[in-house]
Amino acid sequence: DQSIDLLPRVEKVVPVGLSLVQREYYSACLTKNFKILNGQDRNQKRVSLLNVLMELRKCCNHAYLFDSAVPDIQDPKQAQQLLIGAGGKLEL
């Protein structure tokens, strides 16, 4: 029987552009460029473009959702900078 007075929910939309890595993978998805999407390593999982809209959505969320986009870097500070720089919304 407690009364909880919550303020009304306010949603603010902040338009953010894509990073360079995201733009590269976005255009690769649209043009079905499998050389970029699959990367140089042949042991990685192959990218399937059966549902292009879902792949574009993954690209807009963060480019590192594609295995071929993740660089092999051992330095944690440099890896963190690249992780932040690869997502446009994380640069805010």
N, CA and C atoms as an extended XYZ file, in Angstrom:
276
Properties=species:S:1:pos:R:3:atomname:S:1:resname:S:1:resid:I:1 pbc="F F F"
N         0.801       -1.189        0.000 N   ASP     1
C         0.000        0.000        0.000 CA  ASP     1
C         0.853        1.266        0.000 C   ASP     1
N         2.026        1.168       -0.579 N   GLN     2
C         2.878        2.345       -0.657 CA  GLN     2
C         2.595        3.095       -1.944 C   GLN     2
N         2.620        4.381       -1.853 N   SER     3
C         2.408        5.218       -3.021 CA  SER     3
C         3.772        5.672       -3.547 C   SER     3
N         4.066        5.294       -4.764 N   ILE     4
C         5.334        5.696       -5.384 CA  ILE     4
C         5.018        6.714       -6.462 C   ILE     4
N         5.508        7.904       -6.250 N   ASP     5
C         5.287        8.961       -7.235 CA  ASP     5
C         6.522        9.057       -8.115 C   ASP     5
N         6.376        8.588       -9.338 N   LEU     6
C         7.472        8.642      -10.294 CA  LEU     6
C         7.215        9.758      -11.291 C   LEU     6
N         8.276       10.389      -11.682 N   LEU     7
C         8.163       11.406      -12.716 CA  LEU     7
C         7.867       10.731      -14.051 C   LEU     7
N         7.190       11.432      -14.941 N   PRO     8
C         6.922       10.826      -16.252 CA  PRO     8
C         8.230       10.578      -17.008 C   PRO     8
N         8.218        9.522      -17.766 N   ARG     9
C         9.408        9.137      -18.533 CA  ARG     9
C         9.631       10.128      -19.672 C   ARG     9
N        10.857       10.550      -19.804 N   VAL    10
C        11.228       11.486      -20.865 CA  VAL    10
C        12.272       10.800      -21.740 C   VAL    10
N        12.008       10.742      -23.015 N   GLU    11
C        12.948       10.130      -23.943 CA  GLU    11
C        13.484       11.201      -24.876 C   GLU    11
N        14.787       11.270      -24.946 N   LYS    12
C        15.420       12.261      -25.815 CA  LYS    12
C        16.215       11.523      -26.880 C   LYS    12
N        16.013       11.889      -28.101 N   VAL    13
C        16.714       11.281      -29.223 CA  VAL    13
C        17.883       12.183      -29.604 C   VAL    13
N        19.063       11.621      -29.580 N   VAL    14
C        20.265       12.362      -29.947 CA  VAL    14
C        20.808       11.737      -31.229 C   VAL    14
N        20.702       12.422      -32.359 N   PRO    15
C        21.217       11.851      -33.601 CA  PRO    15
C        22.746       11.785      -33.583 C   PRO    15
N        23.263       10.627      -33.911 N   VAL    16
C        24.700       10.395      -33.906 CA  VAL    16
C        25.075        9.743      -35.230 C   VAL    16
N        26.152       10.201      -35.821 N   GLY    17
C        26.614        9.625      -37.075 CA  GLY    17
C        27.382        8.326      -36.853 C   GLY    17
N        27.616        7.618      -37.939 N   LEU    18
C        28.373        6.371      -37.881 CA  LEU    18
C        29.870        6.674      -37.893 C   LEU    18
N        30.639        5.799      -37.262 N   SER    19
C        32.095        5.943      -37.320 CA  SER    19
C        32.594        5.460      -38.686 C   SER    19
N        33.853        5.659      -38.956 N   LEU    20
C        34.413        5.224      -40.243 CA  LEU    20
C        34.316        3.711      -40.421 C   LEU    20
N        34.577        2.968      -39.363 N   VAL    21
C        34.494        1.506      -39.452 CA  VAL    21
C        33.059        1.074      -39.693 C   VAL    21
N        32.117        1.709      -39.016 N   GLN    22
C        30.711        1.381      -39.219 CA  GLN    22
C        30.264        1.701      -40.642 C   GLN    22
N        30.712        2.835      -41.174 N   ARG    23
C        30.351        3.189      -42.550 CA  ARG    23
C        30.903        2.186      -43.545 C   ARG    23
N        32.128        1.726      -43.303 N   GLU    24
C        32.738        0.743      -44.202 CA  GLU    24
C        31.939       -0.557      -44.204 C   GLU    24
N        31.566       -1.039      -43.031 N   TYR    25
C        30.812       -2.289      -42.953 CA  TYR    25
C        29.366       -2.108      -43.404 C   TYR    25
N        28.796       -0.941      -43.194 N   TYR    26
C        27.442       -0.647      -43.668 CA  TYR    26
C        27.397       -0.711      -45.196 C   TYR    26
N        28.357       -0.063      -45.842 N   SER    27
C        28.376       -0.103      -47.311 CA  SER    27
C        28.720       -1.500      -47.815 C   SER    27
N        29.543       -2.243      -47.071 N   ALA    28
C        29.856       -3.621      -47.474 CA  ALA    28
C        28.614       -4.503      -47.394 C   ALA    28
N        27.761       -4.263      -46.408 N   CYS    29
C        26.508       -5.027      -46.306 CA  CYS    29
C        25.576       -4.687      -47.456 C   CYS    29
N        25.481       -3.405      -47.770 N   LEU    30
C        24.570       -2.989      -48.845 CA  LEU    30
C        25.024       -3.504      -50.207 C   LEU    30
N        26.331       -3.511      -50.435 N   THR    31
C        26.841       -3.951      -51.732 CA  THR    31
C        27.194       -5.437      -51.749 C   THR    31
N        26.982       -6.111      -50.609 N   LYS    32
C        27.278       -7.542      -50.456 CA  LYS    32
C        28.734       -7.850      -50.793 C   LYS    32
N        29.611       -7.043      -50.233 N   ASN    33
C        31.048       -7.205      -50.424 CA  ASN    33
C        31.577       -8.177      -49.359 C   ASN    33
N        31.675       -9.447      -49.725 N   PHE    34
C        32.060      -10.473      -48.765 CA  PHE    34
C        33.543      -10.441      -48.422 C   PHE    34
N        34.365       -9.798      -49.253 N   LYS    35
C        35.791       -9.691      -48.926 CA  LYS    35
C        35.987       -8.879      -47.652 C   LYS    35
N        35.244       -7.798      -47.510 N   ILE    36
C        35.346       -6.969      -46.308 CA  ILE    36
C        34.658       -7.649      -45.135 C   ILE    36
N        33.476       -8.201      -45.359 N   LEU    37
C        32.690       -8.777      -44.274 CA  LEU    37
C        33.338      -10.017      -43.668 C   LEU    37
N        33.964      -10.847      -44.494 N   ASN    38
C        34.582      -12.070      -43.985 CA  ASN    38
C        36.009      -11.849      -43.524 C   ASN    38
N        36.644      -10.783      -43.943 N   GLY    39
C        38.002      -10.484      -43.515 CA  GLY    39
C        39.030      -11.350      -44.229 C   GLY    39
N        40.265      -11.220      -43.809 N   GLN    40
C        41.369      -11.941      -44.438 CA  GLN    40
C        41.517      -13.354      -43.901 C   GLN    40
N        41.091      -13.569      -42.651 N   ASP    41
C        41.272      -14.865      -42.008 CA  ASP    41
C        40.201      -15.834      -42.495 C   ASP    41
N        40.607      -16.919      -43.083 N   ARG    42
C        39.658      -17.901      -43.612 CA  ARG    42
C        39.097      -18.820      -42.527 C   ARG    42
N        39.660      -18.787      -41.318 N   ASN    43
C        39.187      -19.647      -40.237 CA  ASN    43
C        37.983      -19.052      -39.507 C   ASN    43
N        37.695      -17.786      -39.760 N   GLN    44
C        36.579      -17.145      -39.077 CA  GLN    44
C        35.255      -17.606      -39.656 C   GLN    44
N        34.213      -17.378      -38.882 N   LYS    45
C        32.867      -17.715      -39.308 CA  LYS    45
C        32.464      -16.827      -40.487 C   LYS    45
N        31.825      -17.393      -41.467 N   ARG    46
C        31.388      -16.651      -42.650 CA  ARG    46
C        30.154      -15.809      -42.339 C   ARG    46
N        30.096      -14.633      -42.923 N   VAL    47
C        28.947      -13.745      -42.754 CA  VAL    47
C        27.903      -14.116      -43.791 C   VAL    47
N        26.685      -14.270      -43.330 N   SER    48
C        25.576      -14.574      -44.226 CA  SER    48
C        24.697      -13.337      -44.330 C   SER    48
N        24.346      -12.979      -45.528 N   LEU    49
C        23.499      -11.799      -45.737 CA  LEU    49
C        22.083      -12.198      -46.133 C   LEU    49
N        21.570      -13.254      -45.519 N   LEU    50
C        20.199      -13.653      -45.811 CA  LEU    50
C        19.212      -12.604      -45.308 C   LEU    50
N        19.519      -11.990      -44.197 N   ASN    51
C        18.682      -10.926      -43.664 CA  ASN    51
C        19.531       -9.651      -43.598 C   ASN    51
N        19.534       -8.910      -44.668 N   VAL    52
C        20.392       -7.734      -44.795 CA  VAL    52
C        20.027       -6.674      -43.755 C   VAL    52
N        18.743       -6.532      -43.464 N   LEU    53
C        18.341       -5.518      -42.490 CA  LEU    53
C        18.907       -5.800      -41.104 C   LEU    53
N        18.975       -7.049      -40.712 N   MET    54
C        19.554       -7.383      -39.410 CA  MET    54
C        21.056       -7.114      -39.401 C   MET    54
N        21.724       -7.382      -40.513 N   GLU    55
C        23.158       -7.096      -40.594 CA  GLU    55
C        23.419       -5.592      -40.540 C   GLU    55
N        22.564       -4.802      -41.177 N   LEU    56
C        22.703       -3.345      -41.112 CA  LEU    56
C        22.449       -2.834      -39.698 C   LEU    56
N        21.512       -3.471      -39.019 N   ARG    57
C        21.228       -3.089      -37.635 CA  ARG    57
C        22.419       -3.397      -36.731 C   ARG    57
N        23.042       -4.565      -36.939 N   LYS    58
C        24.245       -4.905      -36.183 CA  LYS    58
C        25.335       -3.879      -36.426 C   LYS    58
N        25.471       -3.470      -37.671 N   CYS    59
C        26.499       -2.505      -38.032 CA  CYS    59
C        26.237       -1.154      -37.361 C   CYS    59
N        24.989       -0.752      -37.286 N   CYS    60
C        24.659        0.524      -36.649 CA  CYS    60
C        24.858        0.477      -35.144 C   CYS    60
N        24.672       -0.688      -34.526 N   ASN    61
C        24.903       -0.805      -33.086 CA  ASN    61
C        26.388       -0.694      -32.776 C   ASN    61
N        27.194       -1.515      -33.404 N   HIS    62
C        28.648       -1.443      -33.223 CA  HIS    62
C        29.299       -2.308      -34.287 C   HIS    62
N        30.355       -1.810      -34.898 N   ALA    63
C        31.017       -2.533      -35.984 CA  ALA    63
C        31.691       -3.809      -35.503 C   ALA    63
N        32.065       -3.873      -34.215 N   TYR    64
C        32.759       -5.047      -33.704 CA  TYR    64
C        31.824       -6.242      -33.526 C   TYR    64
N        30.551       -6.108      -33.848 N   LEU    65
C        29.665       -7.262      -33.862 CA  LEU    65
C        29.980       -8.183      -35.038 C   LEU    65
N        30.753       -7.682      -35.986 N   PHE    66
C        31.293       -8.518      -37.063 CA  PHE    66
C        32.670       -9.000      -36.620 C   PHE    66
N        32.903      -10.301      -36.700 N   ASP    67
C        34.178      -10.858      -36.240 CA  ASP    67
C        35.367      -10.296      -37.004 C   ASP    67
N        35.187      -10.005      -38.280 N   SER    68
C        36.310       -9.528      -39.091 CA  SER    68
C        36.687       -8.082      -38.768 C   SER    68
N        35.832       -7.356      -38.051 N   ALA    69
C        36.127       -5.958      -37.736 CA  ALA    69
C        37.002       -5.810      -36.496 C   ALA    69
N        37.066       -6.832      -35.675 N   VAL    70
C        37.810       -6.746      -34.418 CA  VAL    70
C        39.298       -6.915      -34.698 C   VAL    70
N        40.109       -5.893      -34.388 N   PRO    71
C        41.554       -6.014      -34.618 CA  PRO    71
C        42.207       -6.880      -33.532 C   PRO    71
N        43.320       -7.479      -33.887 N   ASP    72
C        44.058       -8.314      -32.945 CA  ASP    72
C        45.127       -7.458      -32.274 C   ASP    72
N        44.774       -6.855      -31.136 N   ILE    73
C        45.669       -5.945      -30.424 CA  ILE    73
C        45.817       -6.448      -28.990 C   ILE    73
N        47.055       -6.486      -28.519 N   GLN    74
C        47.335       -7.001      -27.178 CA  GLN    74
C        47.297       -5.909      -26.106 C   GLN    74
N        47.584       -4.675      -26.466 N   ASP    75
C        47.623       -3.578      -25.499 CA  ASP    75
C        46.198       -3.198      -25.083 C   ASP    75
N        45.843       -3.327      -23.794 N   PRO    76
C        44.466       -3.051      -23.370 CA  PRO    76
C        44.028       -1.605      -23.565 C   PRO    76
N        44.946       -0.653      -23.369 N   LYS    77
C        44.565        0.750      -23.535 CA  LYS    77
C        44.267        1.083      -24.999 C   LYS    77
N        45.086        0.557      -25.888 N   GLN    78
C        44.854        0.798      -27.311 CA  GLN    78
C        43.591        0.068      -27.773 C   GLN    78
N        43.364       -1.131      -27.251 N   ALA    79
C        42.152       -1.876      -27.604 CA  ALA    79
C        40.905       -1.135      -27.129 C   ALA    79
N        40.976       -0.518      -25.959 N   GLN    80
C        39.848        0.244      -25.447 CA  GLN    80
C        39.578        1.468      -26.322 C   GLN    80
N        40.621        2.162      -26.745 N   GLN    81
C        40.447        3.331      -27.608 CA  GLN    81
C        39.825        2.943      -28.950 C   GLN    81
N        40.272        1.820      -29.504 N   LEU    82
C        39.701        1.363      -30.773 CA  LEU    82
C        38.252        0.920      -30.594 C   LEU    82
N        37.942        0.308      -29.465 N   LEU    83
C        36.575       -0.117      -29.183 CA  LEU    83
C        35.639        1.078      -29.104 C   LEU    83
N        36.078        2.125      -28.435 N   ILE    84
C        35.262        3.332      -28.320 CA  ILE    84
C        35.163        4.045      -29.663 C   ILE    84
N        36.257        4.099      -30.402 N   GLY    85
C        36.267        4.794      -31.675 CA  GLY    85
C        35.490        4.095      -32.772 C   GLY    85
N        35.265        2.782      -32.635 N   ALA    86
C        34.574        2.026      -33.674 CA  ALA    86
C        33.062        2.195      -33.594 C   ALA    86
N        32.561        2.687      -32.478 N   GLY    87
C        31.113        2.909      -32.342 CA  GLY    87
C        30.824        4.388      -32.283 C   GLY    87
N        30.012        4.890      -33.186 N   GLY    88
C        29.728        6.315      -33.236 CA  GLY    88
C        29.063        6.839      -31.978 C   GLY    88
N        28.155        6.038      -31.393 N   LYS    89
C        27.449        6.512      -30.205 CA  LYS    89
C        28.319        6.503      -28.963 C   LYS    89
N        29.421        5.761      -28.983 N   LEU    90
C        30.322        5.739      -27.835 CA  LEU    90
C        31.267        6.932      -27.820 C   LEU    90
N        31.358        7.649      -28.917 N   GLU    91
C        32.249        8.794      -28.991 CA  GLU    91
C        31.646       10.041      -28.353 C   GLU    91
N        30.380       10.001      -28.016 N   LEU    92
C        29.756       11.154      -27.355 CA  LEU    92
C        30.383       11.316      -26.019 C   LEU    92
